[in-house]
Structure formats: structure tokens, C-alpha cells
Amino acid sequence: MTARPPSPEAFRTYRNYVDAWRYLVDSAGIPLIPPAAQPQLQLDPQKEEEILRSLQRCWGNLRALNILNANLLAAEVLAVHPPIAYYAVYNAVRAFLLARNMQPSSNHEGVLRQVSQFCQPNHLPSPWSARCTGSPDDNQVDGLAQAVTWPTSNLTSVTPGNAIGFAALALKTTRRKAIDHSLDRQRGQNSRLPNGARANKEQTLPPTTVFDMFYRFRRVAHYGSADDFTAFSTEGEGIRFAHTLFRVADATCRVVEKAAVERVGSDRFEEWVSDYAQAQAIGAGVGPVGERWLEVSVPF
């Protein structure tokens, strides 16, 4: 079977989704790690160690993206960026779940299912509380700060007026992809699915969130057409996508890290991030890890 050529339309779609989420992230503001949070629970040493390992993996992936961007290598190796961004987010989510005394699922989709229950305004701020439920055709996207105005096409340019619609569209199309993938696995070797299988899947699939969008990008890079991520029209467009993806991934990690710190306390977090930064020779305020260290160690 001959592989299809890279699709500029697919790249523009992914770029628009990430641009829209960047707009929402910048509008919301990136939460700072609280420097004076008191612990709300006592963790056993094993769970503390698991949280620390997850955070170190998160920070390592963010550092990798930052180094690639700083050295202007983004356009040359852009297909590796979505998986690195996903694993940063995934490991931040694992730390968050552990900080809530939950045992993370042993598989990626299970972890996404677990975190989706916290995509509510009383747990995570907008836009990270956004979730798409039910049938993608019903446009059921909740948790965004404003009403959704849907863009006319995936390829329309992102503007302040349609950014919320594009962010919602990213969740809607991600949900459709997840339903299709789940039904393909259910079908297996059979050519037909039982009557009502799609409707049942639409109603039983957990809410689709921005965390699922990162997972979708990782699946495209690993199992789909990774070259779509390199189908930009200019090198500058590719570099901008890489920087925007990093911005959204870093902000998403910060949001769930902040929620975790509010459980385990800022003193513990400061110890973890300062030990990691010093072991890696990272100065306070330098890069994503140094910024966290500075925030949690200096009272505002």
C-alpha cells in the first residue's frame, strides 16, 4: 500500500486548533504555582515518589520542546513535537491524579478518562474545563467562558472572533475520531457492528477534553501520517506551530500542577522542582522548570 503524501490541509487544521487554544490560554492567563499552599493530605512515601517521577518526566519533555525551539530545530523535526508535548501533559496529569490519592490507570485512555471527570469549573479553570459530550454532531461543548460560534471550515484563519469556536471544534472532531477508533476496535474482524453501536458509544464515551486533543496528535504522529505535521508552507509557519504547541502544553501542565500543589503543599513542590533544577544545572527563572522554581520560591 502506497503511503499518501503529506497533507497541507491536515497541517493547517492542526495549526488552527493549536492557535485557537493558544488564544484561549493567553486570554485566561497561565496560573502561577502558589508559593504558600498548605498540604491538604498526607501522602505515603511510595505515592510521593510516584508523583515526583511523573513531574520529572513532565519537566523533561517540556525542556526537550523548549531546547528544540530555542535551537530553531522545530521545522526540521516537527513530527516529534506532538508526542513530546503529549507525554509532558500525560505525566502532569498522572501527578495530579496521584496527588488526589487516585491510582492512575495503567493505559493512556484510562488516564484520560480519569482526568475528564475533573474538567469541571469547580476543579479546573476555563478553558481547561471545556468538554465535549454525546454525539459530535450535536455540538455539545460546555465549560468555555463564552458561547461557541462555530467556524465555517477547519481551514478558515483563526481570529479573536472565532477562536472559541475553533477550540470547541478541536474537541468535537477529536471526539469523532475517538468514537471511530473505538468502534473499529469493537468491530475487529467482523464487517458489521450491532445496531445502535455508534449511538451507544456516543453516549458512553467519557467527555472529550483538551487532554484528548494532545493524545490525538500523538496518535497521528505515531500511528497515522506523521508527515502531516511537516506539511507547512514555510519554515516560519512550522516554527510558529512548534512554539504555539509548546505554549499550550506548558500552560496545560501548569494548570494540573497547580491543582496538585494545592493538595500536596508548595513546600514539597519547591523541594522537588529545586532539586531537579539544580541537578540539571537550570537557573531560577530559566526555561519552563526554572520558571516554576522561581514562582514557588518567591512570595507574590
C-alpha positions in Angstrom: 0.0 0.0 0.0 1.4 3.4 -1.1 1.5 6.0 1.7 -0.3 9.2 0.8 1.7 12.3 0.6 1.8 14.8 3.5 -1.4 16.9 3.6 -1.1 20.7 3.9 -4.8 20.8 4.7 -4.3 18.5 7.7 -1.4 20.6 8.9 -3.5 23.8 8.6 -6.3 22.1 10.6 -3.9 21.1 13.5 -2.3 24.5 13.4 -5.7 26.2 13.6 -6.7 24.0 16.6 -3.5 24.9 18.5 -3.7 28.6 17.5 -7.2 28.7 18.9 -6.2 27.0 22.2 -3.2 29.4 22.4 -5.6 32.3 22.1 -7.8 30.9 24.9 -4.8 30.2 27.1 -3.4 33.7 26.7 -6.8 35.2 27.4 -7.3 33.2 30.6 -3.7 33.7 31.7 -1.4 31.0 32.9 -1.9 30.2 36.6 1.1 30.7 38.7 2.2 27.9 41.0 1.1 29.0 44.5 4.1 29.7 46.8 2.3 29.3 50.1 -0.2 26.4 49.6 -0.6 24.2 52.7 -0.8 20.4 52.3 -4.3 19.0 52.3 -3.4 15.4 52.7 -0.5 13.2 53.9 1.0 11.1 51.2 2.8 7.8 51.8 6.4 7.7 50.6 5.7 5.4 47.7 3.0 7.8 46.3 5.3 10.8 46.8 7.9 9.0 44.8 5.4 8.3 42.0 4.4 12.0 41.9 8.0 13.1 41.8 8.8 10.7 38.9 5.8 11.9 37.0 6.7 15.5 37.4 10.3 14.8 36.4 9.1 13.2 33.2 6.8 16.1 32.5 9.5 18.6 33.0 12.0 16.6 30.9 9.6 16.6 28.0 8.9 20.3 28.3 12.6 21.0 28.4 13.1 18.9 25.3 10.5 21.0 23.4 12.0 24.2 24.7 15.5 23.2 23.6 14.3 22.3 20.1 12.5 25.6 19.8 15.4 27.6 21.2 17.8 26.0 18.6 15.4 26.6 15.7 15.2 22.9 15.0 11.4 22.9 15.1 10.7 22.9 11.4 13.3 20.1 10.8 11.8 17.7 13.4 8.3 18.9 13.8 6.8 15.4 13.7 8.4 14.6 17.1 6.9 17.6 18.8 3.3 16.4 19.3 4.3 13.1 21.1 6.7 15.0 23.4 4.0 17.6 24.2 1.5 14.8 24.9 3.9 13.0 27.3 4.5 16.2 29.2 0.8 16.7 29.7 0.2 13.0 30.4 2.8 12.9 33.1 1.5 16.1 34.7 -2.0 14.5 34.8 -0.6 11.4 36.5 1.0 13.6 39.2 -2.4 15.4 39.6 -4.3 12.1 40.0 -1.7 10.8 42.5 -2.0 14.0 44.5 -5.7 13.3 44.8 -4.9 9.8 46.2 -6.1 8.2 43.0 -4.2 5.4 41.3 -3.7 6.4 37.6 -4.9 3.8 35.1 -2.3 1.6 33.5 -3.2 2.8 30.0 -3.4 6.2 28.3 -7.1 6.2 27.6 -7.8 5.2 31.2 -5.8 8.2 32.4 -7.7 10.5 30.0 -11.0 9.1 31.3 -9.9 9.7 34.9 -8.9 13.3 34.3 -12.0 14.1 32.3 -14.1 13.9 35.4 -12.2 17.0 36.7 -12.9 19.0 33.6 -15.5 21.0 35.5 -15.3 24.7 36.5 -15.0 23.8 40.2 -11.9 21.8 39.6 -10.1 23.3 36.6 -10.4 26.8 35.2 -11.7 27.6 31.8 -10.7 26.8 29.1 -9.3 23.6 30.6 -12.8 22.8 31.9 -14.1 22.5 28.4 -15.6 19.1 27.5 -17.5 17.7 24.5 -20.1 15.0 25.3 -22.7 12.9 23.4 -22.7 12.9 19.6 -20.2 15.2 18.0 -23.0 16.2 15.6 -24.9 17.7 18.5 -22.2 20.3 19.2 -22.3 19.7 22.9 -19.3 21.6 24.2 -19.5 23.0 27.7 -17.1 24.7 30.1 -15.9 27.5 27.9 -16.1 31.1 29.1 -18.3 32.3 26.2 -20.9 30.9 23.8 -19.5 29.0 20.8 -19.6 30.5 17.3 -18.6 27.7 15.0 -16.1 28.4 12.2 -17.3 27.6 8.7 -14.3 25.4 7.9 -11.3 23.8 9.6 -9.2 25.8 7.2 -10.6 29.3 8.0 -8.0 31.5 9.7 -8.2 31.8 13.4 -9.3 35.2 14.7 -10.3 36.5 18.2 -13.9 36.2 17.0 -13.8 32.5 16.1 -11.1 31.2 18.4 -13.5 29.8 20.9 -15.3 28.1 18.0 -12.1 26.5 16.8 -11.1 25.3 20.3 -14.6 23.7 20.5 -14.2 22.3 17.0 -10.9 20.7 18.1 -12.8 18.8 20.8 -15.7 17.9 18.6 -13.5 16.4 15.8 -11.3 14.7 18.4 -14.4 13.1 19.9 -15.5 11.9 16.4 -12.0 10.4 15.9 -12.1 8.7 19.3 -15.5 7.2 18.6 -14.4 5.9 15.2 -11.3 4.4 16.7 -13.2 2.7 19.5 -15.8 1.3 17.0 -13.0 0.0 14.7 -11.6 -2.0 17.7 -15.0 -3.2 18.6 -15.6 -4.4 15.1 -12.4 -6.4 15.0 -12.6 -9.0 12.2 -16.3 -8.5 11.7 -17.5 -6.3 8.9 -20.6 -5.1 10.8 -21.4 -3.6 14.1 -24.5 -4.3 16.1 -27.4 -1.9 15.6 -27.1 1.2 17.7 -23.4 0.7 18.3 -22.4 4.2 17.3 -25.2 5.9 19.3 -24.3 3.8 22.3 -20.7 4.7 22.0 -21.5 8.4 21.7 -23.4 8.3 25.0 -21.0 6.1 26.9 -17.6 7.6 25.8 -16.2 9.9 28.6 -16.2 13.6 27.9 -13.6 14.7 25.3 -11.2 17.4 26.6 -8.1 19.2 25.6 -6.1 16.3 27.1 -7.6 14.1 24.4 -6.6 16.6 21.8 -2.9 16.1 22.8 -3.5 12.3 22.7 -5.0 12.6 19.2 -1.9 14.5 18.0 0.4 11.9 19.5 -1.6 9.1 17.8 -1.3 10.8 14.4 2.4 11.2 14.9 2.9 7.6 16.0 0.3 5.6 14.0 -1.1 7.9 11.4 0.5 10.3 8.9 3.3 11.9 10.9 4.4 13.8 7.8 1.3 15.9 8.0 3.0 17.8 10.8 5.7 18.8 8.4 3.4 19.9 5.6 3.7 23.6 6.4 4.1 26.1 3.6 7.1 28.0 5.0 9.7 27.2 7.7 8.4 30.1 9.7 4.9 28.6 9.8 6.4 25.3 11.1 8.4 27.1 13.8 5.3 29.1 14.9 3.3 25.9 15.2 6.1 24.3 17.4 6.2 27.4 19.7 2.4 27.6 20.0 2.2 23.8 20.8 4.8 24.3 23.5 2.9 27.3 24.9 -0.4 25.3 25.2 1.3 22.2 26.5 3.3 24.1 29.2 0.2 26.0 30.3 -1.8 22.8 30.5 0.9 21.2 32.6 0.9 24.2 34.8 -2.8 24.1 35.4 -2.8 20.5 36.6 0.5 21.0 38.5 -1.1 23.9 40.3 -4.1 21.7 41.3 -1.6 19.1 42.5 0.3 21.6 44.6 -2.9 22.7 46.2 -3.1 19.2 47.5 0.5 18.3 48.5 1.6 21.8 49.5 4.1 24.2 48.0 7.0 23.3 50.3 7.1 19.8 48.9 6.8 21.0 45.3 9.5 23.6 45.8 11.8 20.8 47.1 11.1 18.7 44.1 11.5 21.4 41.5 14.6 22.9 43.1 16.3 19.5 43.3 15.5 18.8 39.7 16.6 22.3 38.5 19.9 22.1 40.4 20.6 18.5 39.2 20.1 19.7 35.6 22.0 23.0 36.2 18.9 25.1 35.5 18.9 28.6 36.9 15.9 30.1 38.6 13.6 31.7 36.1 15.3 29.9 33.1 13.0 27.8 30.9 9.9 26.0 32.0 11.5 24.3 35.0 13.3 27.4 36.2 10.1 29.5 35.9 8.3 27.0 38.2 11.1 27.1 40.7 11.1 30.9 40.8 7.3 31.1 41.2 7.0 28.7 44.0 10.0 30.0 46.0 9.2 33.8 45.8 6.1 35.1 47.6 4.0 37.4 45.4 
